[in-house]
Amino acid sequence: MLKSKHLIGLEHFPVSDLNKIIDTSFKFKDILQTESRKAILLKGKTIVNMFFENSTRTKISFSLAEKRLGADSINFSASTSSVKKGETLKDTVQNIESMKIDGAVIRHSHPGSALKLTEYIDGAVINAGDGSHEHPTQAILDMVTLKEKFGKIKGLKVGIVGDILNSRVARSNIFALKKLGAKVVVCGPSTLLPSDAKKLGINITYNLNEVLNWCDAVIALRIQLERMHLGRIPSKREYHSEFGLTFERISKLKKDIVIMHPGPMNRGVEIDSRVADSDNAVILDQVLNGVASRMSILYLLLGEGNIKL
Amino acid sequence: MISGKSTKKVLLKSGRIIDPFSKKTFNGDILIENGKISKIGESISSKGKDYKIVDCKGLVVTHGFCDMHVHFREPGREDKETLESGSFAALGGGFTQVCTMANTNPIIDSPEHIHYIVSKSSKLPIDIFPIGSVSKGQKGEDLTEMLLMQKNGAIAFSDDGIPIQNAQFMKLALTYAKMLDVPIMNHAEDIYLRNNGVMNASSTSNNLGLKGNSSLGEAVMVYRDLLLADSLSSKLHLLHISAKETVELLKKFKKKNKPISAEVSPHHLYFIDEDINEFNTNLKVAPPVRSRGDRKALIEGIKSGLIDCIATDHAPHTIEDKETTFNDAEFGMIGLESCFGVVNKVLVKENGMSLKSLIEKLTVNPRKIMNLEADLFSVGCKAQITIFDPNEKWVFENKHILSKSSNSPFIGEDLVGRVKYVISKNQFFTL
């Protein structure tokens, strides 16, 4: 079992729990590749998926993970719920809680909403992304993907490119990578880089070629095009030319590097199609590992812990 | 128009050579062959050689001047100035390099526009380095493609003419420009405090019934910009500073040796608000010429080195734009041709600044701010040389103007110090 009751973020998450989740993910990945693809380990458990913010792959990934584990899951999305009618987060959640649930997965645009949820319900809370704060399950599936590819994470050189300042994926990945002993360099336009790099234990550069020549793996982040109108980036053209994983850049490298992206991609902006679809890209592996990782997380947080895998 | 002659073999003989880069001064000769400095020394023999000899006795031979702030009006208002006519005005003032502001029509806010200026300037007799605008359309909302613009030749970024009023946008611009290691040059005048003023707010403006522009408008925005640049460690250049409060602020912030620089224009060193007693529209300029006390602070500021350089803010306007009421007249004046005679008179002759120090403000200092090569007197360098008489007294007249426009309040003024020859881009010019 884990020391933690919830998975809210990776900043304060015990490294032993993190390692256990990652290692268990591989077992679930094996199961996913069997014919039945199921391991009924959460029979009778009820999980509610609360998506206050739009999501495609995370929502499907959690639903699938719950189904593969045999849990009863219910979905809730803000756009079709009484949240639209003005109900507060507290009331919404307490109503759901009174229907007896064992775990809750929450995605919300406000940082801290997952933590808030732990005050309202007894079951385990799993953060599926809270504003610009954290997206721990994405980082865990990225760690699983890196470990699968390289055998270990300690000493790995990882570059993260894009909007580091506002990205919950970047934050969670930085915490995970640093905890596990990887070296991290982040790269992006200076208006999208954090000023607390030193505190995070990472290096910062504006020079993407430098990062690519250095790293073993690079994570390209989705650039939110609305940032353009907030004065943070001038144009798609300039971003693509200076910070895009272009085919030209990647093909000039003297070694192969692993290319990752949490999706959804802006093809032709942060990543060229020819790069996203190349042999070096593990973007679709990330998706499958997402299901395995979430099975691992749900099992370790909600399961009885006495079932041997 | 002046015409240049070949610099195949030119020997500058017996001049007082002042090299503001190495800080050496000596009497000697410079030999230029095929546009490049081939020898520099105390005496270069011309025996049996077919050198064109220029007698520089009594003259100072120094680096070509660099003006980091001019408006050449092309594209859009070629009736006021073109890149070509502006080049000749620059030569007339001893300038071999200038940086052109972006507030043309269209505004220089894209890599394509930068490319246009660079390609149109390539054959002109001086070096022209375009400054790109900070915001698209100078609207203060969206950043321009600074990285791509720099690749096309943009040397710095400025919305000059229009202050960047939004502090968050200014912060982002300073942050973004950090990647390029070039300065953001803000026209610092809080638009609300400026209050549509047309001259310095003073008893003169009250007497004339003209709306006053308080120096607080400049000081408030300068303070903001200095705080931002200081906290971000970004490069900031203060344009055409005019107020004593600004000099005080520079004193406070420059101590820390941060990449902060400032320029002053000749007219702010020469004129004061009281000179506008007859509604002379050629003295209408933004920011305005200010009080006696402000002028004194600026002179002290440049003497002490707080202010790094002199920039003319050469701003040509048609007769129609100036022959009107003070309220309706455009802001700005030309300044290239009169620059040296003005600043030499005010700073060196009247206020005891050393000539060497003045030359630094016109040569190495602006070049360093703009990341241009500042070591121009090394053998093999492309010759950019200005030769002047530091003591010649002359009256600045219309005939000395090479600009397409003639909106100068210096016409009729007694100046001291005059540029005689300029060598720039393989050509030798006699003025």
Interface residues (C-beta under 8 A of the other chain):
Chain A: P189 S190 T191 Y206 M228 H229 G231 R232 I233 P234 S235 R237 E238 S241 E242
Chain B: K136 E141 D142 L143 T144 E145 M146 L147 L148 Q168 F169 L172 A173 T175 Y176 K178 M179
